[in-house]
Amino acid sequence: MGEVSQHIYQLREDFMKGVLSEHDVFPVPSLQFEKWMKEAVDARIPEAQAFHLGTVSAEHKPSSRIVYLREFDDDQFYFYTNYQSRKGHDIEANSHVSMCFFWPELERQVRLEGTVQKAEALKSDTYFSVRPAESKIGAWSSPQSQVLKDREALESLVKENTAKFTGDIPRPEFWGGYVITASYYEFWQGRKSRLHDRISYKNHNGQWLIERLAP
């Protein structure tokens, strides 16, 4: 076992900052998520809106990455990306995805599962319009997930597009939003001795079933 591996092997944390009861949560998970997200933002947790997005390809190979949540309401969660990226190709082949938020400062985690589809063009246009100009140029310039010869190749594309777009920068057709409709939530609150609180919501025929899961 290497030095770093041995150090990780010995790491231990005991969680003492909160409790979570099925008797105290909201009857619908979207309100519980909003409450926890607000508390994460109010606690000034860095990148509180960042979440782990899991996709599965047509070949049944899983892939994961961190993306930013940009809007949520009534079990719908929006993020924006290049439609031609690896995650875009995965989504085209398999609409089932997972999400995971982790807020270590609060010893909390939220897992979600659901299906995803492209957001309406108007919503994508609206979001793109408020991005900084440099980010707009970046969207045009990055052939996301494709192999680049070197860094200079990317910077050359940025230079070309900076010269090309001297006024308003339109949204590329290959870039826009996705909306995830959640059908499963799990709220995790760390507890002492690894006896964590786990409260799940499952959508069953339009009704939310709330259950406690063993840690």
SERO-33737 format. One line per field, with one value per residue (C-alpha): x, y, z; residue number from 1; residue in three letters. Coordinates in Angstrom, 3 decimals, padded with zeros to 6 digits. Each point is the difference from the previous one (the first is absolute). Layout:
N
u: X|...
v: Y|...
w: Z|...
i: NUM|...
aa: ALA|...
END
This chain:
215
u: 000.000|001.445|000.407|-002.986|-002.148|000.891|-000.913|-003.407|-000.518|000.327|-002.206|-003.072|-002.760|-002.844|-003.066|-001.664|-001.576|-003.612|-002.835|-002.667|-003.357|-002.705|-002.447|001.511|000.594|-002.344|-002.662|001.426|003.735|000.290|-000.707|002.483|002.631|-000.695|000.392|003.332|001.307|-000.879|001.823|003.035|000.005|-000.555|002.932|002.134|001.077|002.284|-001.613|-003.215|-001.702|002.503|-001.210|001.261|-001.845|-000.010|-000.876|000.111|000.997|-001.640|002.653|-001.162|003.188|-000.493|001.632|000.000|001.030|-000.745|-002.384|-001.850|-003.682|-001.370|-003.715|-002.427|-003.729|-002.622|002.324|001.676|003.724|001.792|003.609|001.718|002.656|001.168|-002.497|002.867|001.984|000.331|-002.854|-002.086|000.549|-000.747|-003.251|-001.031|000.436|-001.367|-002.191|000.410|002.459|001.010|000.970|001.894|000.648|002.544|000.288|002.705|-000.177|-003.577|000.750|-002.760|-000.529|-002.970|-000.386|-002.532|-000.985|-002.175|-000.224|001.458|-000.889|001.082|-001.383|-002.144|002.016|-001.309|001.304|003.407|000.054|-000.882|002.731|002.618|-000.813|001.062|003.306|003.205|001.291|003.078|-002.193|-002.054|003.166|001.098|-003.215|000.601|003.669|000.021|-000.723|-000.770|001.281|001.831|003.763|002.108|003.518|001.130|-001.051|000.952|-002.687|-002.668|001.404|000.046|-003.730|-000.619|001.931|-001.919|-003.379|000.944|000.726|-003.115|-002.524|000.403|-003.578|-002.640|001.115|-002.785|-000.439|001.499|-002.531|002.238|-000.115|-002.911|-001.917|-001.176|-002.773|-000.015|-003.379|000.649|-001.972|002.171|001.713|002.149|001.019|003.033|001.021|003.264|-000.284|002.386|001.485|-001.089|-003.651|-001.068|-003.534|-001.248|-003.477|-001.215|-002.912|-001.326|-002.585|-002.718|-002.966|000.434|000.322|003.194|000.791|002.347|002.187|002.959|002.916|002.597|003.367
v: 000.000|003.377|002.925|001.958|-003.131|-000.865|003.510|-000.230|-003.444|001.501|003.055|000.062|002.570|-000.057|001.966|002.047|003.054|-001.005|-002.492|-000.834|-001.588|-001.225|001.702|003.455|000.130|001.661|-002.244|000.723|-000.268|003.173|002.082|-002.011|000.496|003.743|000.207|-001.819|001.936|003.295|-001.120|-000.976|003.402|001.856|-001.932|001.332|-003.470|000.334|-001.220|-000.967|-000.242|-002.544|-003.563|-003.327|-000.994|-003.692|-001.210|-003.357|-000.495|-002.133|-002.610|000.052|001.711|002.478|003.412|002.810|003.621|003.143|002.547|003.046|000.111|003.234|-000.213|-002.316|-000.104|-002.715|-002.983|001.508|000.758|001.943|-000.011|001.168|-001.583|-000.947|-002.421|-001.702|-000.780|-003.494|000.631|001.305|-003.218|-002.066|001.884|-000.467|-003.766|-000.326|002.621|-001.447|001.996|000.520|003.088|000.357|003.119|-000.174|002.735|-001.227|003.121|-000.999|-003.748|-000.386|-001.680|-000.052|-002.683|000.223|-002.221|000.802|000.538|002.823|001.826|003.157|003.233|002.284|002.095|003.235|-000.957|-000.865|003.287|001.949|-001.614|000.346|003.694|000.797|-001.885|002.071|000.577|-002.117|-002.945|000.403|-000.088|-003.031|-001.834|000.645|-000.955|-003.252|-003.236|-001.486|-003.527|-000.202|-000.541|003.146|000.031|002.424|003.061|002.277|-001.621|001.054|003.500|000.351|-000.769|002.577|002.607|-000.792|000.257|003.162|001.638|-001.482|001.191|003.747|000.735|-002.126|-003.600|-002.480|-003.329|-002.904|-002.626|-002.629|001.636|000.378|-001.226|-003.311|-000.519|-002.977|-001.084|-001.743|-003.097|-000.972|002.002|-001.057|002.394|-001.079|001.541|-001.247|-001.437|-001.364|-003.494|-000.161|-000.389|002.638|001.255|-000.838|001.118|-000.889|001.170|-002.247|001.191|-002.676|000.771|003.711|-000.274|000.286|-002.941|000.982|-002.710|-000.278|-002.024|-001.876|001.747
w: 000.000|-001.033|002.383|-001.322|-000.204|003.585|001.105|-001.707|001.515|003.464|-000.531|002.232|000.418|002.483|-000.963|002.736|-001.627|-000.526|000.015|-002.569|000.774|-002.334|002.365|-000.563|-003.761|-002.462|-001.594|-003.461|-000.768|-002.073|003.115|002.055|-002.704|-000.123|003.786|-000.034|-002.996|001.712|003.140|-002.086|-001.729|003.282|001.501|-002.876|-001.044|-003.045|-003.221|001.807|-003.393|-001.335|-000.379|-001.238|-003.192|-000.867|-003.507|-001.771|-003.634|-002.671|000.865|003.668|001.156|002.855|-000.004|002.544|000.306|002.017|-001.527|001.341|000.854|-001.454|000.818|001.771|000.634|000.568|-000.474|-003.071|000.016|-002.754|-001.122|-003.198|-002.168|-003.479|-001.564|-001.872|003.158|001.430|002.410|-002.898|-001.960|003.111|000.579|-003.614|000.417|003.544|001.663|003.507|002.123|003.619|001.986|003.275|002.084|002.844|002.622|002.424|002.167|000.895|-000.132|-002.579|-003.330|-002.375|-002.662|-002.811|-002.908|-002.976|-003.727|-002.061|-003.187|-001.784|001.428|-002.106|-002.454|001.515|003.436|-001.473|-001.924|003.128|002.081|-002.735|-000.385|003.585|-000.144|-000.171|-003.538|000.709|000.997|-003.167|-002.087|001.991|-000.871|-003.702|000.192|001.942|-001.905|003.393|000.718|-003.337|-000.182|-000.432|-001.416|002.699|002.013|-002.885|-002.172|002.506|000.374|-003.786|-000.129|002.712|-001.971|-003.189|001.692|001.874|-003.356|-001.576|002.602|000.415|001.068|001.673|000.297|-000.853|001.740|-001.959|-001.064|001.581|003.434|002.398|002.975|001.343|002.541|002.348|001.367|003.308|001.015|002.973|002.745|002.923|002.768|002.040|003.301|001.508|003.517|002.627|-000.410|-003.647|001.073|-002.510|-000.623|-003.503|-001.071|-003.487|-002.137|-002.761|-002.491|-000.156|-002.272|000.547|003.780|002.027|002.273|002.847|001.518|002.365|-001.363|002.025|000.010
i: 1|2|3|4|5|6|7|8|9|10|11|12|13|14|15|16|17|18|19|20|21|22|23|24|25|26|27|28|29|30|31|32|33|34|35|36|37|38|39|40|41|42|43|44|45|46|47|48|49|50|51|52|53|54|55|56|57|58|59|60|61|62|63|64|65|66|67|68|69|70|71|72|73|74|75|76|77|78|79|80|81|82|83|84|85|86|87|88|89|90|91|92|93|94|95|96|97|98|99|100|101|102|103|104|105|106|107|108|109|110|111|112|113|114|115|116|117|118|119|120|121|122|123|124|125|126|127|128|129|130|131|132|133|134|135|136|137|138|139|140|141|142|143|144|145|146|147|148|149|150|151|152|153|154|155|156|157|158|159|160|161|162|163|164|165|166|167|168|169|170|171|172|173|174|175|176|177|178|179|180|181|182|183|184|185|186|187|188|189|190|191|192|193|194|195|196|197|198|199|200|201|202|203|204|205|206|207|208|209|210|211|212|213|214|215
aa: MET|GLY|GLU|VAL|SER|GLN|HIS|ILE|TYR|GLN|LEU|ARG|GLU|ASP|PHE|MET|LYS|GLY|VAL|LEU|SER|GLU|HIS|ASP|VAL|PHE|PRO|VAL|PRO|SER|LEU|GLN|PHE|GLU|LYS|TRP|MET|LYS|GLU|ALA|VAL|ASP|ALA|ARG|ILE|PRO|GLU|ALA|GLN|ALA|PHE|HIS|LEU|GLY|THR|VAL|SER|ALA|GLU|HIS|LYS|PRO|SER|SER|ARG|ILE|VAL|TYR|LEU|ARG|GLU|PHE|ASP|ASP|ASP|GLN|PHE|TYR|PHE|TYR|THR|ASN|TYR|GLN|SER|ARG|LYS|GLY|HIS|ASP|ILE|GLU|ALA|ASN|SER|HIS|VAL|SER|MET|CYS|PHE|PHE|TRP|PRO|GLU|LEU|GLU|ARG|GLN|VAL|ARG|LEU|GLU|GLY|THR|VAL|GLN|LYS|ALA|GLU|ALA|LEU|LYS|SER|ASP|THR|TYR|PHE|SER|VAL|ARG|PRO|ALA|GLU|SER|LYS|ILE|GLY|ALA|TRP|SER|SER|PRO|GLN|SER|GLN|VAL|LEU|LYS|ASP|ARG|GLU|ALA|LEU|GLU|SER|LEU|VAL|LYS|GLU|ASN|THR|ALA|LYS|PHE|THR|GLY|ASP|ILE|PRO|ARG|PRO|GLU|PHE|TRP|GLY|GLY|TYR|VAL|ILE|THR|ALA|SER|TYR|TYR|GLU|PHE|TRP|GLN|GLY|ARG|LYS|SER|ARG|LEU|HIS|ASP|ARG|ILE|SER|TYR|LYS|ASN|HIS|ASN|GLY|GLN|TRP|LEU|ILE|GLU|ARG|LEU|ALA|PRO
END
